[in-house]
Amino acid sequence: MDLALSKQVLAIIATITHNEATLASKLNDKIKNIPILSLISPVARSEQVSPLLPYFIQVGYNTNLHMQCIAAIVGEYRWRKVTAIYECDNRFSSYPGMLLNLSYSRRLVGSEIDNHVPLPSLSSLFDPNSTIENEFNRLKSKSNRVFLIVHTSLELGNLLFEKANQMGLMGKGSVWIIPDGIAGNLDSVNPSAILNMQGVIGFKTHFLETSKEFRRLKFKFRRRFVLEFPEEENINPSSFALQSYKATWEVAQAARESQGKLTLEQLLKSNISRNEKLRQSPTLKIINVIGKSYRELALWSPAGFSQSLVTEQPTEINTKSASSGVLSKVYWPGGMQFVPEGWAHSTKGKLKIGVPAEGAYTDFVNVEYDMNGSIASITGFSIDVFKAAVHYLPYDLNFGFVPSNGSYDEMVDQVYNKTLDAAVGDTSIMAYRYHLVDFSQPYVESGIDMVVTEQPAKLKEAWIFLEAFTKDMWMMMAALHIFVGFVVWLIERQVNAELKGLGSMLWFLVTVIFYAHREQIRSPLARTVLAPWLFVILIATSTFTASLTSMMTVSQLEPSVLDIQTLLKRNSAIGCNGNSFIVKFLTEVHKFKRENIKKINNINDYPAAFRNKDIEAAFFIAPHAKVFLAKYSCRGLIKAGNTFRLGGLGFVFPKGSTLATDISEALLKVIESGETEQLEKDMLTVGGGNTTCSPLESKAKDRSLIGFQPFVGLFCICSIVAILALLYSMICLLMNNVETFTSYIHVRLTQLRRIWTCTTAVFFWEPLKTPVRKSGKCKPDTVTRNAEDSH
């Protein structure tokens, strides 16, 4: 306001925010007509002139690029969780969108802000050291070791690193990233401050030091700076000096063009308004503090990291997950030569992971207590899978299991309310739960299975032996047996007196099945036909015996209730786990009456409920049903045909948690390695080992009737041999009795000819004039002779 009263002021160049300039303009109207070039940039650069301050122009750096650069560095090393530290001074408070921008950029690279450390302005702190120590003590109780200084003054930044060194937060495994506000001033800080920042990485504005403009500034700056500050060692200008110099130069150029009067019209025509020369380059320089100074690692632009200047200016941040390798040679805090995990194992601040303490299926989660009521152990299939997934995480996960005594829905609500950090167990992935929390990749497929009692065995049925073969098999066997027997009989009847009659052939067909025939087969051709058929009989009888034995030994498991509709029609009582979502599923989806649903929370109580007729069916999720049947299938309990598919079993996390993504990726590695399958086999083996069922009773094998397909080859061989033998025997019979067949055919043809002649004479010729006896009969010879004469 004092400068505004001077007539010699053409413009004001300062680190002033828009809110401050607005407040000043309300106190002094002259400020509205003076160009103000703010070296502070908001989150988003606006090309439009402010209606309240038409001369207010922001020429500072674009903090959007800064937030994107921080996110790119985090994404390059795949740190999932970070801690954001920022000073709530006037500048930061004026632009609250800075954190929002940072959070959005983090999500693009799969990271999230785990802890926030807002610090008051350094000028407002009565005891800065005590405030910083309290905040760092809180951070030490956390596991996160990736610290991002989003915004602080250089003075507060130096104090932060001094306290971090004293409290052990700059040791091995820690990561510190500094913004341009600190990195751009490293050439001007004391050597002691540099020593406190060993291993820190950051970014600063990139500009060409060989440009004519910078060389001119450098020459003038160093000459003037040495005269005013001879004790300073570093006399080179920083990017902030270059920024101020550009702004001053452009104001002078605009004033010269307007002949000493910097009007609004002239300002809008100048490079200042268009921000062409003052606009920040979209390229930042990545640095690493080491020794007494720092070294330059690479350049960053929205296109990614590179070793050379990037001229292209994409509008979107590069979200590639694969490391570019440009930032591979970094000196980290504590002298580490490899990338820190950014996660420390701490006895404090453990993640509270809930587990179902009252689950009905202890094979998945089993919480055991000692004599004092303390937790002795937490084991089970789900626990083993989760621990295997944690082993594949790229960082150490400090967690502790907390038993949850409520239902599964109540445990999910605790994760939603942030009472629990996550939940591990046999929790089904359901749509209504997905609105509240996030789930990991399913580690076991799931559905709802219906278990019912087994129907009585069919061992006492009269015709059960017919079920050993299919009808087609029986018909094929019978037809081929008769055909082969007929061919053998036809061949043998000429040389074997014992097989001449039809009855002998039928008896031969019966006895040959049991290899009890007493008739000798004399013809070599008949033996050739009978040999493959005897082999077929041997195979078929052996198969029949094995199939019938299996039917008589192991009863076929057929459910007493086939579907849910039958239960609804009968108004039957059913059982399920009272703490599960199945109660809600049965009542709302399938319209079961609540009074017909018996809540059974112990898996060992189901057999007694079936035996006492308290329930007619029980409903389990598929993994539970598999364990249950492995234990109690010998009690006459089997799975019915109804199976409803679900999303599977998964682990529960709060909405937006990056840990859910990490665990999902780790679970895929566990599944692909075969560990999940092996853990499931171990669970079923251990679970089924406590029962007294014999292997024959515990599980009946699925059986299907035997058809003729396995015997097609043998049937074809026997048929071809029999047909060829039949043709050969008929040809031989014809050749040996040619004269007999010829005379027989001649006699038969002569008889047919006489019958035809007599018939023709009766129906087509006039009556003969030869006297006929009164009896009306004529001798056949006379009729024939007269007919021939007439002819």
Buried (B, 14 or more C-beta within 10 A) or exposed (E): EEEBEEEEBBBBBBEBBBEBBBEBBEEEEBBBBBBBBBBBBBBEBEEEBBEEBBBBBBBBBBBBBBBBBBBBBBBBBBBBBBBBBBBBBBBBEBBEBBBEBBBBBBBBBBBBBBBEBEBBBBEEBEEBEEBBBEBBEEBBEBBBBBBBBBBBBBBBBBBBBBBBBBBEBBBEBBBBBBBBBBBBBBBBBEEEBBBBBBBBBBBBBBBEEEEEBBEEBBEEBEEEBEEEEEEEEEBEBBBBBBBBBBBEBBBEBBBEEBEEEBBEEBBEBBBBBEBEBBBBBBBBBBBBBBEEEBEEBBBBBBBBBBEEEBEEEEEEBBBEEEBBEBBEEBBBBBEBEEBBBBBBEBEEBBBBBBBBBBBBBBBBBBBEEEEEEEBEEBBBBBBBBBEBBBEBBBBBBBBEBBBBEBBBBEBBBBBBEEEBBBBBBBBBBBEEBEEBBBBBBBBBEBBBBBBBBBBEBEEEEEEBEEBBBBEEBEEBBEEBBEBBBBBBBBBBBBEBEBBBEEEBBEBBBEEBBEEEBEBEBBBEBBBBBBEBBBEBBEEBEEBBEEBBEBBEEBBBBEBBBBEBEBBBEEEBBBBBBBBBBBBEBBBEEBEBEEEBBBBBEEBEBBBEBBEEEBBBBBBBBBBBBBBBBBBBBBBBBBBBEBEBEBBBBBBBBBEEBBBBBBBBBBBBBBBEEEBBEEBBEEBBEEBBEEBEBEEEBBBBEEEEEBBBEEBEEBBEBBBEBBEBBBEEBEEEEEEEEEEEEEEEEEEEEEEEEEEEBBEEBEEEEEEBEEEEEEEEEBEEEEBBEBBEEEE
